[in-house]
């Protein structure tokens, strides 16, 4: 076991041996202290050199931009705004921007994205009538359009038609004289009326084609056709939409011979009413019930005329306004 030494400095000699020993040890430690100081100086120099190297690296990177033509041809901008305007204005410039300063006055803060037609699309749009009669400048055509990827179709209008009640003969010859054309009911020359317009024929002079041409060139506003494959005679109204045709044999029996009326003048042909284009109101209902996530309404223009179609998201979401379609067969509304 090692026992601690008990020291009594200067007890016998009167000398402070502890101080002498400490001084001698300090002398021995002086070279070590000197080296520690030198080491600390060297470390500080190293750190200083590293800082200089980092600065040179940054300088070198900045100088690299001096080799680019864009550095000398580009322009920079800055915005000096007061208050909240600093968050509303952003300025950028390219190499062609003119030097100078500009003042921007915020006259109105936008609350929603909107787009509307530059000019009215009609004097006034009647949303309750067929689209082709609603007052569009360039008319209206059926077709499809999409909103938020939902496709909508505006069906085409159709014309009223009336077909023979049955085949008017077996293998009717449309270029033979009517009395020899093979009609099941022998034609008797005279007059007949379509929509109040009188047309005359002679079974010994005219062919079925002759009578068809005469009908089509008349003011009856119908088009006559004959299907040689089915031996069916057809009258088609020139105008689209519903509307009954008035038919009457007067002094002849042509309409009876082509089986559109019977012997007493009663209409027996197969008549199909035409259809109009749907109305703008119908389109709005179709859009609003589609689940496309928008609401369609009609708004007045500056002249208080109802001719702006507004397509808007749910309340509180940015609105979008679009020009009503103008004669296109298809249109797309972007969200």
Secondary structure, 3 states (H helix, E strand, C coil): CCCCCCCCCCCCCCCCHHHHHHHHHHHHHHHHHHHHHHHHHHHHHHHHHHHHHHHHHHHHHHHHHHHCHHHHHCCCCCCCCCHHHHHCCCCCCCCCCCCCCCCCCCCCCCCCCCCCCCCCCCCCCCCCCEHHHCCCCCCCCCEEEEECCEEEEECCCCEEEEECCCCCECCCCCCCEHHHCCECCCCCCEEEEECCEEEEECCCCCEHHHHHHHHHCCCCCEEEEEECCCCEEEEEEEEEECCCCCEEECCCCHHHHCCCECCCCCECCEEECCCCCCEHHHHHHHHHCCCCCCEEEEEECCCCCEEEEEEECCCCCCEEEECCCCCCCEEEECC
